[in-house]
Amino acid sequence: MAQINNQAPKVGWTCDPRRGRGLRLVQFWVPGTKAPSFIDGLRSKCLALRGDPAEAEMLKFSEQATQKMEGWL
């Protein structure tokens, strides 16, 4: 005999109050950070930036932004 699955959906997005506020759930794929091809690509990009003045400027900017964010949580 066939079995009928009457379980509730795992995600109750249909009655989610956020939908009522005009928000919509979006799902997308991102690269797997543990994939060897991702790691190799990241390594080569990092090595290409070594010694680049733009890298030093961006790191300084990131550090300053991080300091401003401390205590936000």
C-alpha positions as CSV (number, residue, x, y, z in Angstrom):
1,M,0.0,0.0,0.0
2,A,1.2,3.5,-0.8
3,Q,2.2,5.7,2.1
4,I,1.1,9.3,2.3
5,N,3.4,11.8,3.8
6,N,1.4,14.3,5.8
7,Q,4.4,16.1,7.5
8,A,4.5,19.9,7.6
9,P,7.0,21.5,5.3
10,K,10.4,22.0,6.9
11,V,10.4,25.7,6.1
12,G,7.2,27.6,6.9
13,W,7.9,30.3,4.4
14,T,4.3,30.6,3.2
15,C,3.1,32.0,6.5
16,D,6.3,33.8,7.4
17,P,5.6,37.4,8.6
18,R,8.6,38.6,6.6
19,R,6.7,37.8,3.4
20,G,3.9,40.1,4.6
21,R,6.5,42.9,5.0
22,G,7.4,42.6,1.3
23,L,10.5,40.4,1.8
24,R,11.2,37.4,-0.4
25,L,13.4,34.4,0.2
26,V,16.3,34.1,-2.2
27,Q,18.6,31.1,-2.5
28,F,21.8,31.0,-4.6
29,W,24.9,28.8,-5.0
30,V,28.3,30.0,-3.9
31,P,31.7,28.3,-4.5
32,G,32.7,25.6,-2.1
33,T,35.5,27.0,-0.1
34,K,37.0,23.6,0.6
35,A,37.2,22.6,-3.1
36,P,40.8,22.3,-4.3
37,S,40.1,24.4,-7.3
38,F,38.8,27.3,-5.1
39,I,41.8,27.1,-2.8
40,D,44.2,27.1,-5.7
41,G,42.5,30.0,-7.4
42,L,42.5,32.0,-4.1
43,R,46.1,31.3,-3.5
44,S,47.1,32.5,-7.0
45,K,45.1,35.7,-6.5
46,C,46.7,36.4,-3.1
47,L,50.1,35.9,-4.5
48,A,49.4,38.2,-7.4
49,L,48.4,40.9,-4.9
50,R,51.6,40.5,-2.8
51,G,53.4,43.9,-2.6
52,D,50.6,45.7,-4.5
53,P,50.0,49.2,-3.0
54,A,46.2,48.8,-3.5
55,E,46.3,45.7,-1.3
56,A,48.0,47.6,1.6
57,E,45.4,50.4,1.2
58,M,42.5,48.0,1.3
59,L,43.9,46.2,4.3
60,K,44.2,49.5,6.2
61,F,40.6,50.4,5.2
62,S,39.4,47.0,6.4
63,E,41.2,47.3,9.7
64,Q,39.7,50.8,10.3
65,A,36.2,49.6,9.5
66,T,36.6,46.6,11.8
67,Q,37.6,48.9,14.7
68,K,34.5,51.0,14.1
69,M,32.3,47.9,14.2
70,E,33.5,46.6,17.6
71,G,30.7,46.5,20.1
72,W,27.9,46.4,17.5
73,L,26.6,43.0,18.7
